[in-house]
Amino acid sequence: MNETKNYQKTKTACYLGFVTQAISANFAPLLFLTFYRTYGITLADLAMIPLAFYLTQLCVDFLCAKYVDRIGYRKSILIAQITSAAGLAMLGIVPDLLPNPFLGILLCVIIYAIGSGLIEVLCSPIIEACPFENKESMMSLLHSFYCWGAAGTIALSTLFFVLFGTQHWRILAFLWSLIPLYNVYNFAVCPIEPIVQEGEGMTISQLLKNHLFWLFVVLMICAGASEISLAQWASAFAESSLHISKTAGDLLGPCGFALFQGLSRMIYGRHGAHVDLTGYMIASGLLCVCSYLLAALAKIPIFGLIACMMCGFSVGIMWPGSISISSSRLPTGGTALFAFLALAGDLGGSIGPALVGEVSQMFGENIQAGILAGVCFPLILVICTAMLRRKA
């Protein structure tokens, strides 16, 4: 029966799902300094934007573990596309309608974060359930589309700002909302298979009692924090700490980060069958430590930008690699496993940027000091991966 189904449609829908998630995660951070200048929002308050985004995703992840199997994958992923489109479109309207623009921004961020959280939980198991060979490589390739989406968001947004000015960012928010709106159709017609047969998946209580599961949770927290801490602050870091223009900073900072992250995932997607995943992740974690130190200590702009690109390449395998290791060690984890892994990754994505923002504020709005504090996350990831390698 599976042979008659066109799973290429499923791949296309999931790829665009990750592009949508990339738009949701990366568009607002490009406007941090614009919000700062237009609305007078402080750096500490700006740190609340990614915190609200990832905390919302965290709540969605938790609810998914309990309710997605009841609602159904197709209905849930359609809700994800609709809320993503609505939140992005509202971002261009709501902040200027409320007395406190910051609260308006947070409201829109929370709405599209609901969709982003559902995408994060659902797209990986949807692809995992498809009858593809070499699931680890396929997972890495799937997650590379988040990177291409992030790079496209940054590059096209930068081009829009150059041509029409940053003051017209509200129009761009409407334009980005069209992608998840179009993807509603894709998910409505593509084949979707269950990740495990009914009654065969582990329950939440069984997962929580599994000691290996908690090691996977710590691994995902550090993977999320290692990736998001620098990614969310790369634009502001390039402009304020390295003292280069916003256009050059966005293209070489966060855009370079995303491109090298995607390159890392594509390389593993093509050659992952011949590479030991845990060894690759340990090497990537050590490279990530070096990139954080270089970004935190660099005084010359070119070295700071190189650090952003190095960091992007080093974190590329962390998120999809952690999912692949977890699903292979706990094959009956089902939706609950993927939901808790996404929850852990989002928890890391909440803690990391918030830590960078708070430490930056403590040291006189010095973003490099905040980045230095973030080096703890890749260090812990290396230790956890080494423990998993030893257990294996």
C-alpha positions as a Markdown table, in Angstrom:
| # | Residue | x | y | z |
|---|---|---|---|---|
| 1 | Met | 0.0 | 0.0 | 0.0 |
| 2 | Asn | 2.9 | 2.4 | 0.9 |
| 3 | Glu | 4.3 | 2.0 | -2.6 |
| 4 | Thr | 1.3 | 3.6 | -4.2 |
| 5 | Lys | 1.5 | 6.7 | -2.0 |
| 6 | Asn | 3.6 | 9.7 | -3.0 |
| 7 | Tyr | 5.8 | 10.4 | 0.0 |
| 8 | Gln | 7.6 | 13.1 | -2.0 |
| 9 | Lys | 4.6 | 15.3 | -1.2 |
| 10 | Thr | 5.1 | 14.6 | 2.5 |
| 11 | Lys | 8.8 | 15.5 | 2.2 |
| 12 | Thr | 7.9 | 18.8 | 0.5 |
| 13 | Ala | 5.3 | 19.7 | 3.1 |
| 14 | Cys | 7.7 | 18.9 | 5.9 |
| 15 | Tyr | 10.5 | 20.9 | 4.2 |
| 16 | Leu | 8.3 | 23.9 | 4.0 |
| 17 | Gly | 7.2 | 23.3 | 7.5 |
| 18 | Phe | 10.8 | 23.7 | 8.7 |
| 19 | Val | 11.1 | 26.8 | 6.5 |
| 20 | Thr | 8.1 | 28.2 | 8.3 |
| 21 | Gln | 9.6 | 27.5 | 11.6 |
| 22 | Ala | 12.8 | 29.2 | 10.5 |
| 23 | Ile | 10.9 | 32.4 | 9.5 |
| 24 | Ser | 9.1 | 32.4 | 12.9 |
| 25 | Ala | 12.4 | 32.0 | 14.8 |
| 26 | Asn | 14.5 | 34.4 | 12.8 |
| 27 | Phe | 12.4 | 37.3 | 11.6 |
| 28 | Ala | 11.8 | 39.1 | 14.9 |
| 29 | Pro | 15.5 | 38.9 | 16.0 |
| 30 | Leu | 16.5 | 40.8 | 12.8 |
| 31 | Leu | 14.4 | 43.6 | 14.1 |
| 32 | Phe | 15.8 | 43.7 | 17.7 |
| 33 | Leu | 17.6 | 47.0 | 17.2 |
| 34 | Thr | 14.7 | 48.4 | 15.1 |
| 35 | Phe | 12.4 | 47.7 | 18.1 |
| 36 | Tyr | 15.0 | 49.2 | 20.4 |
| 37 | Arg | 15.1 | 52.4 | 18.4 |
| 38 | Thr | 11.4 | 52.6 | 17.3 |
| 39 | Tyr | 9.7 | 51.6 | 20.5 |
| 40 | Gly | 12.5 | 52.1 | 23.1 |
| 41 | Ile | 12.6 | 48.5 | 24.2 |
| 42 | Thr | 15.7 | 47.6 | 26.3 |
| 43 | Leu | 18.1 | 44.7 | 25.5 |
| 44 | Ala | 16.8 | 42.9 | 28.6 |
| 45 | Asp | 13.2 | 43.2 | 27.3 |
| 46 | Leu | 14.3 | 42.2 | 23.8 |
| 47 | Ala | 15.7 | 39.0 | 25.4 |
| 48 | Met | 12.1 | 38.2 | 26.4 |
| 49 | Ile | 11.1 | 37.8 | 22.8 |
| 50 | Pro | 13.1 | 34.6 | 22.1 |
| 51 | Leu | 12.3 | 33.5 | 25.7 |
| 52 | Ala | 8.5 | 33.9 | 25.1 |
| 53 | Phe | 8.9 | 32.1 | 21.7 |
| 54 | Tyr | 10.7 | 29.1 | 23.1 |
| 55 | Leu | 8.7 | 28.9 | 26.3 |
| 56 | Thr | 5.5 | 28.8 | 24.2 |
| 57 | Gln | 7.0 | 26.1 | 22.1 |
| 58 | Leu | 7.9 | 24.3 | 25.3 |
| 59 | Cys | 4.3 | 24.4 | 26.5 |
| 60 | Val | 3.1 | 23.2 | 23.1 |
| 61 | Asp | 5.7 | 20.4 | 23.2 |
| 62 | Phe | 4.4 | 19.2 | 26.5 |
| 63 | Leu | 0.7 | 19.2 | 25.4 |
| 64 | Cys | 1.7 | 17.4 | 22.2 |
| 65 | Ala | 3.0 | 14.4 | 24.2 |
| 66 | Lys | -0.5 | 14.0 | 25.7 |
| 67 | Tyr | -3.0 | 15.1 | 23.0 |
| 68 | Val | -1.5 | 14.8 | 19.5 |
| 69 | Asp | -2.3 | 11.1 | 19.2 |
| 70 | Arg | -5.9 | 11.9 | 20.1 |
| 71 | Ile | -6.3 | 14.9 | 17.8 |
| 72 | Gly | -4.4 | 13.2 | 14.9 |
| 73 | Tyr | -1.3 | 14.2 | 13.1 |
| 74 | Arg | -3.0 | 15.8 | 10.1 |
| 75 | Lys | -5.3 | 18.1 | 12.1 |
| 76 | Ser | -2.4 | 19.1 | 14.4 |
| 77 | Ile | -0.1 | 20.0 | 11.6 |
| 78 | Leu | -2.8 | 22.0 | 9.8 |
| 79 | Ile | -3.3 | 24.0 | 13.0 |
| 80 | Ala | 0.4 | 24.6 | 13.0 |
| 81 | Gln | 0.4 | 26.2 | 9.6 |
| 82 | Ile | -2.7 | 28.3 | 10.3 |
| 83 | Thr | -1.4 | 29.7 | 13.6 |
| 84 | Ser | 2.1 | 30.4 | 12.1 |
| 85 | Ala | 0.5 | 32.4 | 9.3 |
| 86 | Ala | -1.8 | 34.3 | 11.7 |
| 87 | Gly | 0.9 | 35.2 | 14.1 |
| 88 | Leu | 3.3 | 36.5 | 11.4 |
| 89 | Ala | 0.5 | 38.6 | 9.7 |
| 90 | Met | -0.6 | 40.0 | 13.1 |
| 91 | Leu | 3.0 | 41.1 | 13.8 |
| 92 | Gly | 2.6 | 43.8 | 11.2 |
| 93 | Ile | -0.6 | 45.2 | 12.9 |
| 94 | Val | -1.0 | 44.5 | 16.6 |
| 95 | Pro | 2.1 | 46.3 | 18.1 |
| 96 | Asp | 1.0 | 49.6 | 16.8 |
| 97 | Leu | -2.6 | 49.1 | 18.0 |
| 98 | Leu | -1.7 | 48.5 | 21.7 |
| 99 | Pro | -0.6 | 51.2 | 24.2 |
| 100 | Asn | 2.4 | 49.0 | 24.9 |
| 101 | Pro | 4.0 | 47.9 | 21.6 |
| 102 | Phe | 6.2 | 45.4 | 23.4 |
| 103 | Leu | 3.2 | 43.5 | 24.7 |
| 104 | Gly | 1.8 | 43.4 | 21.2 |
| 105 | Ile | 5.0 | 41.9 | 19.8 |
| 106 | Leu | 4.9 | 39.3 | 22.6 |
| 107 | Leu | 1.3 | 38.4 | 21.7 |
| 108 | Cys | 2.1 | 37.8 | 18.1 |
| 109 | Val | 5.3 | 35.9 | 18.9 |
| 110 | Ile | 3.3 | 33.6 | 21.2 |
| 111 | Ile | 0.7 | 32.9 | 18.4 |
| 112 | Tyr | 3.2 | 31.9 | 15.8 |
| 113 | Ala | 5.3 | 30.1 | 18.3 |
| 114 | Ile | 2.3 | 27.7 | 18.8 |
| 115 | Gly | 2.5 | 26.8 | 15.2 |
| 116 | Ser | 6.3 | 26.6 | 15.3 |
| 117 | Gly | 6.1 | 24.2 | 18.3 |
| 118 | Leu | 3.7 | 21.9 | 16.6 |
| 119 | Ile | 5.9 | 21.9 | 13.5 |
| 120 | Glu | 8.9 | 21.0 | 15.6 |
| 121 | Val | 7.1 | 18.1 | 17.3 |
| 122 | Leu | 5.3 | 16.7 | 14.2 |
| 123 | Cys | 7.5 | 17.0 | 11.2 |
| 124 | Ser | 10.3 | 14.8 | 12.5 |
| 125 | Pro | 8.0 | 11.8 | 13.3 |
| 126 | Ile | 6.1 | 12.3 | 10.1 |
| 127 | Ile | 9.3 | 11.9 | 8.1 |
| 128 | Glu | 10.5 | 9.1 | 10.5 |
| 129 | Ala | 7.3 | 7.1 | 9.8 |
| 130 | Cys | 7.7 | 7.4 | 6.0 |
| 131 | Pro | 9.3 | 4.3 | 4.3 |
| 132 | Phe | 12.6 | 6.0 | 3.6 |
| 133 | Glu | 16.0 | 4.3 | 3.9 |
| 134 | Asn | 18.8 | 5.7 | 6.1 |
| 135 | Lys | 16.6 | 7.6 | 8.6 |
| 136 | Glu | 19.5 | 9.4 | 10.3 |
| 137 | Ser | 20.6 | 11.0 | 7.0 |
| 138 | Met | 17.0 | 11.8 | 6.1 |
| 139 | Met | 16.5 | 13.5 | 9.5 |
| 140 | Ser | 19.6 | 15.6 | 9.0 |
| 141 | Leu | 18.5 | 16.6 | 5.5 |
| 142 | Leu | 15.0 | 17.5 | 6.8 |
| 143 | His | 16.5 | 19.8 | 9.5 |
| 144 | Ser | 18.8 | 21.4 | 6.9 |
| 145 | Phe | 15.7 | 23.1 | 5.5 |
| 146 | Tyr | 15.4 | 25.0 | 8.8 |
| 147 | Cys | 18.8 | 26.4 | 8.0 |
| 148 | Trp | 18.0 | 27.3 | 4.3 |
| 149 | Gly | 14.8 | 28.9 | 5.6 |
| 150 | Ala | 16.8 | 30.9 | 8.1 |
| 151 | Ala | 19.3 | 32.0 | 5.5 |
| 152 | Gly | 16.5 | 32.9 | 3.1 |
| 153 | Thr | 14.7 | 34.8 | 5.8 |
| 154 | Ile | 17.8 | 36.8 | 6.6 |
| 155 | Ala | 19.0 | 37.4 | 3.1 |
| 156 | Leu | 15.6 | 38.3 | 1.6 |
| 157 | Ser | 14.7 | 40.4 | 4.6 |
| 158 | Thr | 18.0 | 42.3 | 4.3 |
| 159 | Leu | 17.4 | 42.8 | 0.5 |
| 160 | Phe | 13.9 | 44.1 | 1.3 |
| 161 | Phe | 15.3 | 46.5 | 3.9 |
| 162 | Val | 17.9 | 47.8 | 1.5 |
| 163 | Leu | 15.3 | 48.4 | -1.3 |
| 164 | Phe | 12.4 | 49.7 | 0.8 |
| 165 | Gly | 13.8 | 50.6 | 4.2 |
| 166 | Thr | 13.6 | 49.0 | 7.6 |
| 167 | Gln | 10.6 | 51.2 | 8.4 |
| 168 | His | 8.4 | 49.0 | 6.1 |
| 169 | Trp | 9.1 | 45.8 | 8.1 |
| 170 | Arg | 5.4 | 45.4 | 8.7 |
| 171 | Ile | 4.7 | 44.7 | 5.0 |
| 172 | Leu | 7.4 | 42.0 | 5.1 |
| 173 | Ala | 5.7 | 40.3 | 8.0 |
| 174 | Phe | 2.6 | 39.9 | 5.8 |
| 175 | Leu | 4.7 | 38.5 | 2.9 |
| 176 | Trp | 6.3 | 35.9 | 5.1 |
| 177 | Ser | 2.9 | 34.7 | 6.4 |
| 178 | Leu | 2.0 | 33.5 | 2.9 |
| 179 | Ile | 4.4 | 30.5 | 3.1 |
| 180 | Pro | 2.6 | 28.7 | 5.9 |
| 181 | Leu | -0.7 | 29.7 | 4.4 |
| 182 | Tyr | 0.3 | 27.9 | 1.2 |
| 183 | Asn | 1.6 | 24.9 | 3.1 |
| 184 | Val | -1.9 | 24.3 | 4.6 |
| 185 | Tyr | -2.8 | 22.8 | 1.2 |
| 186 | Asn | 0.3 | 20.6 | 1.1 |
| 187 | Phe | -0.4 | 19.0 | 4.5 |
| 188 | Ala | -4.1 | 18.6 | 3.6 |
| 189 | Val | -3.3 | 16.2 | 0.7 |
| 190 | Cys | 0.0 | 14.5 | 1.5 |
| 191 | Pro | 0.1 | 10.9 | 2.9 |
| 192 | Ile | 0.9 | 10.7 | 6.7 |
| 193 | Glu | 1.7 | 7.5 | 8.5 |
| 194 | Pro | 1.6 | 6.8 | 12.3 |
| 195 | Ile | 5.0 | 6.7 | 14.0 |
| 196 | Val | 4.1 | 3.6 | 15.9 |
| 197 | Gln | 1.1 | 1.4 | 15.7 |
| 198 | Glu | -1.7 | 2.1 | 18.2 |
| 199 | Gly | -1.0 | 0.6 | 21.6 |
| 200 | Glu | 2.7 | -0.1 | 20.9 |
| 201 | Gly | 4.3 | 3.2 | 21.9 |
| 202 | Met | 5.8 | 3.9 | 25.3 |
| 203 | Thr | 3.6 | 5.8 | 27.8 |
| 204 | Ile | 4.8 | 9.1 | 29.4 |
| 205 | Ser | 5.3 | 7.3 | 32.7 |
| 206 | Gln | 7.5 | 4.6 | 31.0 |
| 207 | Leu | 9.6 | 7.3 | 29.4 |
| 208 | Leu | 10.1 | 9.2 | 32.6 |
| 209 | Lys | 11.3 | 6.0 | 34.4 |
| 210 | Asn | 13.9 | 5.3 | 31.7 |
| 211 | His | 17.3 | 6.6 | 32.9 |
| 212 | Leu | 18.5 | 6.9 | 29.3 |
| 213 | Phe | 15.6 | 9.2 | 28.4 |
| 214 | Trp | 16.9 | 11.8 | 30.9 |
| 215 | Leu | 20.3 | 11.8 | 29.4 |
| 216 | Phe | 18.6 | 12.5 | 26.0 |
| 217 | Val | 16.8 | 15.4 | 27.6 |
| 218 | Val | 20.0 | 17.0 | 28.9 |
| 219 | Leu | 21.6 | 16.4 | 25.5 |
| 220 | Met | 18.6 | 18.2 | 23.7 |
| 221 | Ile | 18.7 | 21.1 | 26.2 |
| 222 | Cys | 22.3 | 21.7 | 25.4 |
| 223 | Ala | 21.8 | 21.3 | 21.7 |
| 224 | Gly | 19.0 | 23.9 | 21.7 |
| 225 | Ala | 21.0 | 26.3 | 23.9 |
| 226 | Ser | 24.2 | 25.9 | 21.9 |
| 227 | Glu | 22.4 | 26.6 | 18.6 |
| 228 | Ile | 19.9 | 29.3 | 19.6 |
| 229 | Ser | 22.1 | 31.4 | 22.0 |
| 230 | Leu | 24.3 | 32.7 | 19.2 |
| 231 | Ala | 21.8 | 32.4 | 16.4 |
| 232 | Gln | 19.3 | 34.7 | 18.1 |
| 233 | Trp | 21.9 | 37.4 | 19.1 |
| 234 | Ala | 24.1 | 37.2 | 15.9 |
| 235 | Ser | 22.5 | 40.2 | 14.2 |
| 236 | Ala | 22.7 | 42.5 | 17.3 |
| 237 | Phe | 26.2 | 41.1 | 18.1 |
| 238 | Ala | 27.5 | 41.9 | 14.6 |
| 239 | Glu | 26.0 | 45.4 | 14.6 |
| 240 | Ser | 26.7 | 46.5 | 18.2 |
| 241 | Ser | 29.8 | 44.6 | 19.2 |
| 242 | Leu | 31.6 | 44.3 | 15.9 |
| 243 | His | 30.5 | 47.8 | 14.7 |
| 244 | Ile | 29.6 | 46.9 | 11.2 |
| 245 | Ser | 26.5 | 47.9 | 9.2 |
| 246 | Lys | 23.2 | 46.1 | 9.7 |
| 247 | Thr | 23.2 | 44.9 | 6.1 |
| 248 | Ala | 26.7 | 43.4 | 6.2 |
| 249 | Gly | 26.1 | 42.2 | 9.8 |
| 250 | Asp | 22.9 | 40.3 | 8.9 |
| 251 | Leu | 24.4 | 38.8 | 5.8 |
| 252 | Leu | 27.7 | 37.7 | 7.3 |
| 253 | Gly | 26.5 | 37.0 | 10.9 |
| 254 | Pro | 23.1 | 35.2 | 11.2 |
| 255 | Cys | 22.9 | 34.4 | 7.5 |
| 256 | Gly | 26.4 | 33.0 | 7.5 |
| 257 | Phe | 25.5 | 31.1 | 10.6 |
| 258 | Ala | 22.4 | 29.5 | 8.9 |
| 259 | Leu | 24.3 | 28.7 | 5.7 |
| 260 | Phe | 27.1 | 26.9 | 7.4 |
| 261 | Gln | 24.6 | 25.1 | 9.7 |
| 262 | Gly | 22.7 | 23.9 | 6.7 |
| 263 | Leu | 25.9 | 22.9 | 5.0 |
| 264 | Ser | 26.8 | 20.8 | 8.0 |
| 265 | Arg | 23.4 | 19.0 | 8.0 |
| 266 | Met | 23.5 | 18.5 | 4.2 |
| 267 | Ile | 27.0 | 16.9 | 4.5 |
| 268 | Tyr | 25.8 | 14.5 | 7.1 |
| 269 | Gly | 22.6 | 13.9 | 5.2 |
| 270 | Arg | 24.7 | 12.7 | 2.2 |
| 271 | His | 27.5 | 10.9 | 4.0 |
| 272 | Gly | 26.0 | 10.1 | 7.4 |
| 273 | Ala | 25.8 | 6.4 | 6.7 |
| 274 | His | 29.6 | 6.2 | 6.8 |
| 275 | Val | 30.1 | 8.4 | 9.8 |
| 276 | Asp | 29.8 | 7.5 | 13.5 |
| 277 | Leu | 27.2 | 9.9 | 14.8 |
| 278 | Thr | 28.3 | 10.2 | 18.4 |
| 279 | Gly | 31.9 | 10.8 | 17.4 |
| 280 | Tyr | 30.8 | 13.5 | 14.9 |
| 281 | Met | 28.7 | 15.2 | 17.6 |
| 282 | Ile | 31.6 | 15.2 | 20.1 |
| 283 | Ala | 33.9 | 16.8 | 17.5 |
| 284 | Ser | 31.1 | 19.3 | 16.6 |
| 285 | Gly | 30.7 | 20.2 | 20.3 |
| 286 | Leu | 34.4 | 21.0 | 20.7 |
| 287 | Leu | 34.3 | 23.1 | 17.6 |
| 288 | Cys | 31.3 | 24.9 | 19.1 |
| 289 | Val | 33.2 | 25.7 | 22.3 |
| 290 | Cys | 36.0 | 27.2 | 20.2 |
| 291 | Ser | 33.6 | 29.3 | 18.1 |
| 292 | Tyr | 31.9 | 30.7 | 21.3 |
| 293 | Leu | 35.2 | 31.7 | 22.7 |
| 294 | Leu | 36.3 | 33.3 | 19.5 |
| 295 | Ala | 33.0 | 35.3 | 19.2 |
| 296 | Ala | 33.3 | 36.4 | 22.9 |
| 297 | Leu | 36.9 | 37.5 | 22.7 |
| 298 | Ala | 37.2 | 38.8 | 19.1 |
| 299 | Lys | 38.2 | 42.4 | 18.7 |
| 300 | Ile | 38.5 | 42.4 | 15.0 |
| 301 | Pro | 35.1 | 42.1 | 13.1 |
| 302 | Ile | 36.2 | 39.5 | 10.6 |
| 303 | Phe | 37.1 | 37.1 | 13.5 |
| 304 | Gly | 33.7 | 37.6 | 15.1 |
| 305 | Leu | 32.0 | 36.8 | 11.8 |
| 306 | Ile | 34.1 | 33.7 | 11.3 |
| 307 | Ala | 33.1 | 32.6 | 14.8 |
| 308 | Cys | 29.4 | 32.9 | 13.8 |
| 309 | Met | 29.9 | 30.8 | 10.7 |
| 310 | Met | 32.0 | 28.2 | 12.7 |
| 311 | Cys | 29.3 | 28.0 | 15.3 |
| 312 | Gly | 26.7 | 27.4 | 12.6 |
| 313 | Phe | 28.6 | 24.5 | 11.2 |
| 314 | Ser | 29.4 | 23.1 | 14.6 |
| 315 | Val | 25.7 | 23.1 | 15.9 |
| 316 | Gly | 24.3 | 21.7 | 12.6 |
| 317 | Ile | 24.3 | 18.1 | 13.7 |
| 318 | Met | 23.4 | 18.7 | 17.3 |
| 319 | Trp | 19.6 | 18.9 | 17.1 |
| 320 | Pro | 18.8 | 16.3 | 14.4 |
| 321 | Gly | 21.7 | 14.1 | 15.7 |
| 322 | Ser | 20.2 | 14.1 | 19.2 |
| 323 | Ile | 16.8 | 13.1 | 17.8 |
| 324 | Ser | 18.3 | 10.3 | 15.7 |
| 325 | Ile | 20.3 | 8.9 | 18.7 |
| 326 | Ser | 17.2 | 9.0 | 20.9 |
| 327 | Ser | 14.8 | 7.5 | 18.5 |
| 328 | Ser | 17.2 | 4.6 | 17.6 |
| 329 | Arg | 17.9 | 3.8 | 21.3 |
| 330 | Leu | 14.2 | 4.1 | 22.2 |
| 331 | Pro | 12.4 | 3.0 | 19.0 |
| 332 | Thr | 9.0 | 2.6 | 20.7 |
| 333 | Gly | 9.1 | 6.1 | 22.2 |
| 334 | Gly | 6.4 | 7.3 | 19.8 |
| 335 | Thr | 4.9 | 10.8 | 19.8 |
| 336 | Ala | 5.7 | 11.3 | 23.5 |
| 337 | Leu | 9.5 | 10.8 | 22.9 |
| 338 | Phe | 9.5 | 13.3 | 20.0 |
| 339 | Ala | 7.4 | 15.8 | 22.0 |
| 340 | Phe | 9.7 | 15.7 | 25.1 |
| 341 | Leu | 12.8 | 16.0 | 22.9 |
| 342 | Ala | 11.4 | 19.1 | 21.3 |
| 343 | Leu | 10.4 | 20.3 | 24.7 |
| 344 | Ala | 14.0 | 19.9 | 26.0 |
| 345 | Gly | 15.4 | 21.6 | 22.9 |
| 346 | Asp | 13.0 | 24.5 | 23.3 |
| 347 | Leu | 13.9 | 24.7 | 27.0 |
| 348 | Gly | 17.5 | 25.1 | 25.9 |
| 349 | Gly | 16.5 | 27.7 | 23.3 |
| 350 | Ser | 14.7 | 29.6 | 26.1 |
| 351 | Ile | 17.5 | 29.5 | 28.6 |
| 352 | Gly | 20.4 | 30.2 | 26.2 |
| 353 | Pro | 19.4 | 33.5 | 24.7 |
| 354 | Ala | 18.0 | 34.7 | 28.0 |
| 355 | Leu | 21.3 | 34.0 | 29.7 |
| 356 | Val | 23.1 | 35.9 | 26.9 |
| 357 | Gly | 20.8 | 38.8 | 27.3 |
| 358 | Glu | 20.9 | 39.0 | 31.1 |
| 359 | Val | 24.7 | 38.7 | 31.3 |
| 360 | Ser | 25.0 | 41.3 | 28.5 |
| 361 | Gln | 22.9 | 43.7 | 30.5 |
| 362 | Met | 24.9 | 43.0 | 33.7 |
| 363 | Phe | 28.1 | 44.0 | 31.9 |
| 364 | Gly | 26.8 | 47.3 | 30.5 |
| 365 | Glu | 25.0 | 45.8 | 27.4 |
| 366 | Asn | 28.1 | 44.0 | 26.3 |
| 367 | Ile | 26.8 | 41.2 | 24.1 |
| 368 | Gln | 30.3 | 39.5 | 23.9 |
| 369 | Ala | 30.2 | 39.0 | 27.7 |
| 370 | Gly | 26.8 | 37.3 | 27.3 |
| 371 | Ile | 28.2 | 35.0 | 24.6 |
| 372 | Leu | 31.1 | 34.0 | 26.8 |
| 373 | Ala | 28.6 | 32.8 | 29.4 |
| 374 | Gly | 27.0 | 30.6 | 26.8 |
| 375 | Val | 30.1 | 28.4 | 26.3 |
| 376 | Cys | 28.9 | 26.1 | 29.1 |
| 377 | Phe | 26.2 | 24.6 | 26.9 |
| 378 | Pro | 28.4 | 22.9 | 24.2 |
| 379 | Leu | 30.7 | 21.8 | 27.0 |
| 380 | Ile | 27.9 | 19.9 | 28.7 |
| 381 | Leu | 26.8 | 18.5 | 25.4 |
| 382 | Val | 30.2 | 17.0 | 24.7 |
| 383 | Ile | 30.2 | 15.3 | 28.2 |
| 384 | Cys | 26.7 | 13.8 | 27.6 |
| 385 | Thr | 27.5 | 12.5 | 24.2 |
| 386 | Ala | 30.7 | 10.9 | 25.5 |
| 387 | Met | 28.6 | 9.2 | 28.2 |
| 388 | Leu | 26.2 | 7.9 | 25.5 |
| 389 | Arg | 29.1 | 6.7 | 23.4 |
| 390 | Arg | 30.5 | 4.8 | 26.4 |
| 391 | Lys | 27.2 | 3.2 | 27.2 |
| 392 | Ala | 26.8 | 2.1 | 23.6 |
